[in-house]
Amino acid sequence: MAIDFPNSPTVGQVFTSGGSSWQWDGVKWVAQASTPPPQGTPNKLVNPFMEIDQANEGAAITVTPGIGGYPVDGWTISNSGGSGITLSVQRVTDAPVGYSNSIRVTVTTASAVIASTQATIQQRFEGDELLDTSFGAANAKTVSLAFWVKTSVAGTYCASLRCTAVNRSYVFAFTIAAANTWQQVTQTIPGDTGAGWVITGNALQMLLDVSMAAGSTFQGTGNSWQAANILGTSAMTNTLTTTTSATFQLGPAGLWVAPAPQPLLRTSIQAELARCQRYYEKSYDPGSAVAGTGLTGVSFFYAAAGVANALSGAGTGVFFKTTKRVDPTLTIYSNVTGASGKLRDNTASADINANVGTAATNGFYWFGTAAAPGTMNITGHWTADARL
C-alpha cells in the first residue's frame, strides 16, 4: 500500500504510519530504526486535549499587549512587544476527527509585526517535570513533539522549546499549505547538552511555544539548539496578526521523552483534572463558571449562634483536592452577587468582607464577621491559583 507522506515537510519532521517512522532530512524521507518506544511514556503536557477549562468554562478571554491569559488549564497566551495586537481566545468544540476541543485565537485588533512582536500559544513546565530529559547534561535525551493546528492564514509558522533563562532555544518551522484545514505537525528534538537548564524544583524552567507571530528580535536559526531567545525563523509568514478576524487553532498535542512522537492517548478525565488542579482549583462544580451565583458545587458553609448585641466572627478550614505547586493565591467570591473578596452572610442577606488566614499547598482558612448581631450563616466560593 502506498504511503501518503505529508506535503512540504520541514527538516527534522517525523512521519509515522503503520508503526514505522520516517524523518525528512531536507531532501528525502529517511526510515528510522524500529526501536520500540519506552513503555508507558507519559505525555508531559498538562491538559493536552484542551478539555478542562476551570477558570472560563468556554468563555472567551481578551489578551492585550503585555497581558497574557489562560484560555484553558495548562495553556497560556503570550502577546508582548510594542505592536497593538489584541486577541480573543477560548476553548471551542472544533477539533480534528476523533477529538473534542481546541484553543481558538481570533485577531480582534490587527497590527503590524515589529521587531519585538511575539504572539504564541504556550505551555510552561516546572523543573521536576524535566528530570527525565537530562537537559544540560552529556546524556540529554531526545524529546518528540506532535500537535494539531488549523489557521485561516496559510503559510509558515514556528514552534520552539526554551529554558526560562532564555539562553537556550530550539525552533523549527512548519508549513500550513491549506487554510482552515486541520493538520498534524510532528518534530523530533535532540536533547540539549548546553548550560542553562534547571531540571528540578517547582519553579518555571521550560517553555513550549507555538508561534503565531515573531518579530526579528525573536528570530534565529532553526533545527538546532541555539544560545539565544528564539521563537521563530526568518521563514515566518507573520501576516496572521496583521489580519483582522484571522484565526489560529491549536488542537490535541503531546511532548514525550522518546525518539519519535507517541500516540495521542487520553488519560481518564479525573486523572487529568487532578493534574490541572495542582496549578488551579475552584470550589465550583466542573461546568460552573467562576464568579457565578448560587450554591452549585462545593461551597463554604458555617452556622453559629451569635451574641445578641455584638457582631460575631466565623470561619473554617478548607482542604484542597490536590496539593498545589506552591502556596496559591486565594480569591473568595460571594455565591449570591459573585463579588470577589466577599462572603455571603445569608442571615443578614448581605455580602461581608472575606479574610484568608493560613494558605498552604494543602489548604487554607477563611473567616468573616457577621453584618449584624445574631445567628450566622455564611457561604462563599473560592479559587486557588498556583499557575506558573
N, C-alpha and C positions, 0 to 999 in steps of 0.2 A: 504494500500500500504506500502511495506517495506521501511524503511528509510535507505539511504546509508550513514552511518556515515563515517567520514574520518578515514583512516588507520593511525596508530602510532600517536595519538593525544598527545599534550603536556598538562601538568597540567594548568588548567585555560582556555584552549581553548574553545571558544564558537562556536557551530554549529547551524545554523538557516536554517529551511526548512518549507515551508508552513505556515509561520507566527509564528511558535513556535521555541523556542531555548532550547538547552541543553548545559551544561558545563561539561568538563571532570575533575573529581576530583582525577585522578591518578589511579582509579580502574574502574570506570563506568561513563556513561553519566547521568547527573542529570538534570531533567527537570527544567527549570527556570520559575518563576512566569510570567504569561502572562500579565504583565503590559504594556499598550501601550507606545511606545516611546514618548518622548516630541515632540509636534507638531513643525514642521519647524526646527528640529535640524540641525544646519549648520555643514558642513564638515570644520574643521579647517585648513586642508591642502590647501596651495596655489598651483594651477595647478595640482590637484590630478590625472588627466588623462594624464599628460605629453604632452599635445597637443601644448603648447606655448613654443617657443624657440627663443626669440627675438635676443639674442646675437649670436647664432650659426646657426640657421635655419637648424638644422640637421647635421651640420658638426661635426666631432669628435674633442674632446679636449684631450690633454695629461696631465695626472695627475702624477706628480713625488713625491717622498717622501717629506713631509713637505709643499708641494704646492697643495692646493685643486683647485676646479674649479666648475663652474655651467654648467652642460651639458644641462639643460633646466631651464626655470624660476622656482624659488621656491625650487629647489633641488640642493644640492651641494655634492661633493665627498670629504671625509676626508681620507687622506693617509699619516700617520705620523709614526714616530718610526725609529729605526736605520736600518731596513731592506730596501733593494733597490728595492722595488716593484714599477713598472711603469704600469699605466693603461691607456687604450684608452676608452673614454666614449662618447656616443652620443645617441640622440633620434633616435629610429627606429620604423618601422611600424609593427614589430612582436609584437602581443599583444593577450591577451585572446579573445575568441569569443565574439563579440559584442563591442569591444573597438578598438581604432585605433593606440595607441602608447605605448611605454615603454622606459625605460632607459636601455641601454645595456652597461655593463662594460666588457672589454676584457683585460686579463692579457698579456701585451706585454713583460714585463721583470719579470720573476718569481724570488722569493727569499724565503729563509727560514723564518718562523714566529718566531720572538724572543719575549722576554718579553714585549717590548714597542711597538710592531706592532699593528696598528689599521687601518683597511680599511673599510669604511662604506659609504652607501648612506644616506644622512642626509637632514632633513628639520629643519629650525630654526624658532622660534616663538618670536615675540616681546611681551612685558608684557601685553599690553592692550588686546591681543587676548586670554589671560588666565584668565581674570577676573571671568568668569562664572564657572571656575573649583574650585574656593575657595581653591586651593592648599596652604598648610601651615597653614590652619585653622582647627578647630574641625569639621566643616561641609564640609570638602573636598569632591568633587563629584567624582563618578566613571566615568572613560573615557573608550571608546572602540575603538579598532583599527582593521582595516582589510586591507589587501593588497594582490596583486597577485605577485607571484615570480616564476622564472624559472632559472635553472642553469645547466651547463654541468657537474657539480660535485655533485652527490647526497651526502647527509649527513645531519649533524645537524648544523644549523645556529642560530643566535640570533637577537633579536630586543630589543630596550630599549628606555625609556624616562629618561632624566636627567635635573636637573636645571643647569643653567650656572655657579653656584658656584661649580658645580660638587661634591657636598657633599650629594646629594640625587639622587638615581638611582633605576629604576625598570627594570629588564631584564627578558626575557623569551626565552626559546629555542623552535625551531620548526624544524621538520624533513622533508627533501625533499627525498621522497622514490624513485622517478623515475627521472633520468636525462632528461633534455631537454623537460620537460612537465610542462605546466602551472598549478600552484596550488595556491589556496587561503588560506591565513593564517588569523585567527581571534584571538583576545585576549581581554578580559575584564580586566581592571587595576583599582584597588581600588584607591580612592583619597588619596593623601599623606598629612598627618597632620604634618609632620616634618618641622622643621625650615629650612630656606634657600631659600624659594621661594619669588620672587617679581612678582606680577601679575598685575602691572600697568606700564604705561610708554611705550616709543617706543624703548627701548633698548632690546637686545637679552636676553631672560630669560628662554627658554626651548629648548631642542634638542631632536628630534626623530631620531634614528639611526637604520638602518638595516645593520647588521654587516656581512661582507664577511670574515673578519679575525680579531681576537682579541687575543693578547698575554696575558700571565699570569698576567701582571700588571693591565689589564683591565677586569680580570675575577673575578666573585664572585657568591654569592647565587642568584638563580633565583626565580621568582614568589612572591617576596615581596620587599617592599621598603627598601633600604639599605643606610646607611650613608657613601657612598663611590662613586667612579667614575668607574662605571661598564658598559661594552659594551657586555659582553658575559659571559658564564658559562664554566666550565671545560669540558662540553659536546661538545664544538665547534669542528667541524671536522678540520678546519684550514688547508685544503690542496688545496683550490681553488687558493690562491695566490702563491702557490708553483708550479703551473701547467701552463706552457706557453700556451697561446691561450685559456685557460679556460674562460668561460663567466658566467656572473651573471646578470639577468634582474629583474628589479622592474617595475611592471605594476600598473594599477589603484589602488588607496589607499584612505583610509578615516580615520579620527580621530574625534570622537564625544564625547561630554559630554552627555553620555547616558548609560543605564545599559546593553546594548547589541549593537553590530555593526549594523549600519543602512544601508539601500540600497545605493549603489554607484550611485547616481544620478548626472547628469551633470547640471550645471547652463548654461546660454547662453554663447556663446563664447565671446561676448562683455563684459559681466559681469566678466568673468574670466580674460580677458585681462586687465581690469581695476584693478583687484586685483593684478595682476603681475606688472602693471605699478606703483603701489605705491612704488615698490622697484627698478624697472629698466624700463626705457623708451628710445625709439630711434626715430629719425626723419624718418628713412627708413620705407617703407611700410612693413607690415607683409609679410614674404616670401623673403624679400630682406636682404642679409647678411650685417652686419656691416662692414665698410671699403670697401664696394663695390663702384663702379663708376657709374656715370650717375645721372640724376635728378629724377629717380624713387622715389616717395614718397615725404614726406614733407621735403623741403629744404629751407635754408635761402635764401633770395634774397634782395638785396638793390642796388639801382642805384642812382647816384647823379652826378651833373656836378662838375668836379674837377677844381682847379685853374690851369691855363695854364702852369705855370712854377714852381709848387710846388706839393709835394705829398699830397694827401687828405686821410683823415680817414673816416670810415663809420661804422655804426653798427646798431643793432636793438634789441628789446626785444623779448623774446620767452616765451610763457605760456605753461606749461605742461598740458597734458590731465587729469592727476590725481595728486593730492597733494602727495608729496613724504614723506616717513617716517621721513627723516631728510634732511638737505641741502645736495644735492647729489654731487658726483664728476662728473664734466663735461669733456667730451672729444670731440674735434672738428675734423672733417675729411674733407679733400678736396674731392669734388664729382668727380674730374677728375682723380687724382692719388691715392686716398684712403689714403694718408698720414695723420697720426694723428698730431694734433696740428697745422693744416694748414687750411686756407680758400682758395678759388679759385678766383683770380682776372681774370675774363673772358676777360676783355678788353685787358689786357697785356698777356693773355694766360700763366699765371704763378701762382704758389702757393705763398701765403703770410702767415706770422705768424698770428695765431689766438689768440685773447685775450678774456678772460672771465671776465666780470665785476661782478656785484652783482649776486650771486647764492643763491636762497632761495628754500623753499619747493614748491612754486607755479610757479617758472620760473627763468630765468636768462637773462643776457645781454651779447652780444658778439660784438666785433669790430675788425677791421683790417685796415692797412694802405696800400694804393694802391702801386703796384710795380712801376708805372710810372705816371707822371702827366697826367691829362685828365679825361674824364668821367669814372666813376667807375661802375662796375657790379660785385658784389661779391656774391658767393654762397658757401654753405657748408652743411654738415650733422653733427649730434651730438648724443651722448648718455649721459644719466643721470643715475648714479649708486648710489642707496641708499640701497643696499642689506645689510643684516645682517652679 
